Amino acid sequence: MREIARTAGTPTFVYSRATLEGHFDRLQTAFAPIDALLCYSVKSCANLSVLRTLAARGAGMDVVSVGELQRALEAGIPADKCVYAGVGKRDDEIIAALEAGIGLLNVESEAEFENIARIANQLRTSVRCALRINPDVDPKTHRYTSTGKKETKFGVDLERARRFFQQWGHHEYAKLEGLHLHIGSPIYTVDPYVEALKKTCTLIEDLTSDGIEIRSIDLGGGFGADYESDQSPSAMDYADAILPLALPLKSRGIKFFLEPGRSIAANAGVLLLSVLYTKQSGEKRFAICDAGMNALLRPSHYGSFHFVWPVRPADALVPPTRSSALSMQGLVAQDIVGPLCESGDFLALDRALPPLARGDLLAVFTAGAYGMSMASRYNSSPLPAEVLVSGDRVALIRERETVEDLLAHERHVTALL
Ligand code: LLP
C-alpha cells in the first residue's frame, strides 16, 4: 500500500484481482446446480479492468444504462450475456440495447413495455424481455436500497403481473418470457429471497394455467458483504436456501440469472487515503483526510460502517466492528473526515483507532463496491485513481483525474438558441 500510495498518490481505490475472482468463483460453485449465469452488476464497480477480470471467469453483466452497456461491450462481454434493467430507459438506450443484441431486457412497467414493443416493431428486431415483479417482500435493509416492497418505484406488483402477461405475453418482437426480481441490497438474511421465490412460484403456476410459459428467472443481486466481521451469509448459505425452490424450476427448463455486485466487489477493494491534518475541537479529535464523501459516499449517505485502519505495520489490526473497545490499549476515538465543506463529509465517526498524525496512510475497507462508482467531483475534486493488484503485478487501471479534466467541458461556450 505504501508503494502504491508513493507511485499513484492518494486518494486511490486499490482492488485485488484474486479477491474478485475468489468471490465470483464461490458464487459460481454455490449456484452451479441451477447453472445460473452470473451477471455482475456493473454499477457496483464499473472499471473496465474489473469487468475484464470477471468476464475471463465467464461472467455476464447486469447493466442499467447505455454507458454501462458500452463498458460491458468494450470489456469484451458479448451483448447476449448482458441483462439490462432500470425504471427509466430512454428511447436511444432501448435502441442501442436492441441493436447490440442484448440478452434480456428487464421491464419495469406497462408504459415501458409498450415503448419497447413499439421500438422493436419499428426496428423489426426481436428482444427477450423479463417482467420485473415486485413481490412485496421486506429485505430489511436501508430504505434507500429496499426495492422489493410495493411502495417502491420498482417492478410490477404480483396482481398486475398476471394481467401484464395476458396482455403482452404474445408480442411478435418484444418476447415477454421471463421474470426478474431484485428486492434490495444488501440483504443479510436468506428469508427474503425464499419468500420472494415462493411468491414467484405461485405466479408461475398462475401463468402456466393462463397458457404462458416462463423461460427464465433473474433473481437480481443483493447478497451481503462483510463490512464487519462475519456479518454476511456466505455464497453457499444463500444457495442452500434458494436451491430447493429453484431446482424444480430448473428441471422444467427455466434458465436462471443472478446479478451480484457487492458480494463480488466490496471486499475486493480498499480506499487508500492520506491524513492531511489532525485537529482537536472540544472533546473531539479529527483526522482530516485528502478525500471523504466525494470518494466514498456510503457513510454520509446511508450511515454505513466501513472499517478504517492506518497502513502501519506496527498497528496490529483489530477486528472490524462498529464498537472496537476504546479501552483497547492505545486506541483513541477519532472522526475520520474529508476536506469538503460540509459537516456530513465523514468516513467514520468516534472510531477507536491508534493516534494518527499528518502523513499517515489510511485504508478504508470494503470500499470496492459503490465506492468509485458513486464518487463525485463535489468541491471540484478530481476523481480518485484506481489500481488493480494481480499477484505481484500492480497496474494503474484508471488515471487520477486532473483539474484540467474538470474544466475541459466548460472551456467552450456555444450559442444554443
Ligand atoms: N440488480 C439490480 C437490478 C440492482 O438494482 C442492483 C443494485 C443489483 C443487481 C446489485 O446489487 P448488489 O448485489 O450489489 O447488492 N448504492 C447502494 C447500493 C444500491 C444498489 C442498487 N442496485 C450502496 O452503496 O449500498
Boltz pocket constraint, residues with backbone or C-beta under 6 A from the ligand:
constraints:
  - pocket:
      binder: B
      contacts: [[A, 41], [A, 43], [A, 44], [A, 62], [A, 85], [A, 86], [A, 145], [A, 182], [A, 184], [A, 185], [A, 186], [A, 220], [A, 221], [A, 222], [A, 223], [A, 259], [A, 260], [A, 261], [A, 262], [A, 263], [A, 298], [A, 369], [A, 370], [A, 374]]
      max_distance: 6.0
